[in-house]
Amino acid sequence: MKKNYPVILLLSAFYAVRLSAQPGSLDKDFNIDGRETSPITTGNDEAHDIVVQPDGKILLAGTTFMESTFNDFGMIRYNSNGTLDNSFKSTGKLIKDIGTRNDGIMAAALQPDGKIIVAGYSLASATNNDFVIARFNGDGTIDNSFSEDGIQTTDFDAKSDWIMDLAIQKDGKIVAAGYSLIGSTYAFSLVRYNTDGTLDNTFDSDGKVLVFIENSNHANSIAIQPDGKIVVAGYSYTSETKNDFTLIRLNTNGSMDDTFGLGGKVRTPLSQLYDEINSIVIQPDGKILAVGSYSNSSSDKDFAVARYNKNGTIDNTFGSDGIVIRSFGTGADVATGIILQPDGKIVAGGYMNNGSDNDFAIIRYNSNGTPDNSFGTNGSVSTAIGTGNDIALSIGIQPDGKILMAGYCNNGTNNDFAVVRYLSGLIINDLDFKLCDNSLLIYPNPVEHETTLEYNLMEDNVLTICLFDMHGKLITTFLESEKQKAGKHQHLLKIPEMMPPGNYILSISSPNGIVNIKVIK
C-alpha cells in the first residue's frame, strides 16, 4: 500500500531578519524585562552551563552553597517564558550532594531520550578532586540505571581532576574533558563513558587519556566533529606570566590525530600574557571557532575569537590574520561561550568590566569576523542584572532563534542563578535568496532515516546544505560549496542514525543568502 507522507511546501525561510525589534534587545516576553534570577539556597548559587531542550525549556546547571562549608550540585529548569518548571523536582530546583565535601557541575547535556547528563568535580578528600558524572531523568530524579546509583567518579591517580565540558557522541557514548594535576604539572584529561556510565575501554585501552602540551595545560571545551574526531581546547603556559590558545584533536580511539597541527596539537600565542580559550564550535565547513580572552595586562582583558582551518592552521580569511579582538572597556572583558547561528553569524557571550563591577556582555560577528552592526551598538550589548558582579558563563539559542546567556549575579549579599534572553532578529516567514516561484519542498517531514529536498533555482549558484541542532551545533554536511545550475534539483538526504528525536534546522546557503528549514525527527 502506498504510504502518505506529510509534505511541507516552504514558501519562506525558517529564519530571517525581524524589522519590528532591534536585534540584541532584551526580550520583554521573558520575565517582563528579559532577565530572570533565582536562588536555590540562601548561599552562593552559580550556573555554569545552559541546556535548551527541544520543547524550549531551559535548564541551568552549576553549584549551590547548601551546607555550612561545602558546595553541592544545583540545577534549575524554566519554562520557555522564564517561569519555573514545576514538573522538575516539583519546584523547578534540584540539589544533589555527591560527596562529603565540595561538588560542582561545570557542564550539562541532554540525551536523545530526554535524560540529563551533568559533569564536574567532587572533592574526594581534603585536597583531591575527582571527575564526576551523573545522569538524571527528565523530571529531575536520579537515574539509578546509570552506574548503579546514577553517579560515576573517575580518578586519574592525580592530585586533583576537574571536568570542564562534555559531549555526547552519535552512538550515545559520553566524552568528558578537563584537566588533572599530575605531580606539579596540569595535563589535558579526557574520559569516555559507555551509555551505562562504565568506562569505555576502546578509548585508549582504559577509557582515559592524558595529554601534555607545555609545562601546564587546562582544557575548557570539547566538540565532536561529524567524522567522530574529538577537538579539545583551552590553554597552555610555559611560564607563570604567559598562556596561549591551545587545541588538540584526537581520533575516535583516543590517539592523537597527526593530521592536525603538530602531532595533533596547536598553540596560538595572541599576546605576551594570558590568552585562554573558553569555548569552541565547529562550522559546517569543518573550520573551528575558538573564543576566550586576550590580555593587554594582568587586569585588562578583551574578547578574543580565532578561527582555524580543518588541519589546525589559522584561517587568515577571518578578521585580521584569523583573530578578532574586541574591547568593551578598560577592565577584564572575557568571552566564555560561543554559538553559530543558522545564518552563519557568530555570537560570543561572556562578561565585561564596567569600571566598578562586571556585567553580562555579548557580541555578534558576521561570518568573516567583522562586527554585525545590526546587533546592539556596533555588534555588542552589555546587561546589568544585580547590584554587584554579573558573570555569564554559558550561551545557548532557543528553537525560535532567541539567544540565552546564563551565569550568576550578585544580589548584594551572595550570588543567584541568572539567565537573560535577547532578541536575535531570527524569525519565521521570510526569504533571503531567490528560488523559482519562491518554492522549496522537503518530504517526509517529520523524518526518520532519509528525506528528499527539492528546489528550483532561478540562476546558477554555489550551495552548501547542512543540518544543525537547535543550539547551532553542526550535525552533518550534505553539500559543501558545490555549484548548482539553474533549474530543478532533488537531493536525497541521509539522516544520521544516532540523531536523537527533536527539532533541527536544515540550512541552505549561497553567496546570495540563506534559507533555513525546520526539520522534525
Steps between C-alpha positions, in 0.01 A plus 500: 500500500628845416607701802379857540777716641450850639641745246610853580506761224717780628425837351740666740802449719486382855703796617553853372531857624233642729422861424284580801769463769869575523710181506689496828211652694384327817195285432216652704297179460753328727417582864380852401847657459696218336686409821437225753686436826437207735656394829514131583613549860588797717868462405691546176333340195687511169386362161787369286314355201173533314303235309210598273261207460313425172178620666663836580544437873821638648722304739773673701760288678773597744572517872302591810638581844279267702697411809700715739828447315445299176337531156257251340368438150222748420256524208200712405262445208281773352214492255573673171355828635730507805262369764615212721411156362324321786514167314870498590537383862158663575662841561714540188814474716736211581774452758718188496778425747756272332787467748578614851663823389478744203310384189439708188343468156705659223318360195165348403346331196172340398475141376264405213259343751479822703728384782743760632875445524699731728873496568749678720698420809464354848751557777593146604725612785615822658724571200407276203218541247378221272313510170131443569214441258134439584181428313152624591161414359301773326308574823820560697518168684830315497525224237612189689550307174812709443804361684266327752422814702492767228850627580844411366830637634834462323847549644811543282724412794560871511494755776181649355280462191239742366249446215437827318287387203331195351354382171277210396609300195262378229519149652394636840841472665599794719835681473608729782801733490680702762835503672694300760787589729770239434789564736557873463361523143144537373407288197200494267298199618217316323270212590253312283208318660266240357129579506464316834769715667783247491840593361537431127810285468511550121614855573877478552460152662371623838252778408738776611744728314756749631661753262796720588568801274722740695597538865138522611171464315128559563219369276175698510293388199431197281329448162450186293537526123249331265770237427526420872837665563521685830620862530598630843601859575630710785839646574858402574777700660875487507542745787294661773443807283404356161210283372421415138185391319535119475309231310549128458318248280461131573393212280192305606717243683666767717830521309636837390399607148827569317315678216420786740770753584824348624428147620139590573583817695463871416619798705423860402667787689280810480656738752807468720286429807193291585299378199239230563240310296179450691271354232508361145251419225546326164368669184319310219818520288704336776676816616531546876400818683663560837403774743661622820712787624801704387710679763620857465626485859444287809172684568389608150357230271298509177266263319701285257373280215727291278410279206697195394498298180427127507869418534553735796663787312365846570235620250634830363165579331351566845552842655863606509721197438234265636447683830250764616556699822218713645503720810200619705696715742827533690454200730465126454268407211482121468311290243382173654268351237438494125215393271462496124167626372336313208564806280875468561532790743715440808389593852748521789380553856671565831552793732656846501626741764302823523754676719366383835369147446409254221200477266383240251644576154425370152643566152372386161736469203443448132641178358825678400561630853382858451252632759133460409382859533133394486546353850500737798754781466775417252421133551519494880271519805571507875236425764501575873290263712578517873663755728851359464688263274298338221695217336372315188658157456288335230300586188223324309231552237132409525293329225357841406851643452512714815836510678549400864792574731532348845725533801453677830436844647565652839192605697694712749565212736583194289461357149187368324448308176437748217378467141438771239322474165575719198319545172713373214302630203441142384132425440271287286363597158748683281732414213861601444591372154281444199356169388268453206148565628652543848450126541681238699386148577616250763335163559439313720510740794506374778792290376634160601798369303493722192313788343481659154579865438372661180553857379504697175776758449450808284873519422826310552611502861755349740314327783585354840238281670546417869298368792525672841343431836311780674815612685676577172716186524583343165358148460604422142581663165315370193645738242804725537553797264388312188386673184134438413365601159177691451194275497349223707708302750431204725721366782446187708627589848610214726426580864768384751379181673577614854345846463253537790135599453437873508503819294782577256588759237582412140707793376539572126747782443659674204701819449164670437334403826361219707182296548445303820237229536369352821531121489344266755625153585 
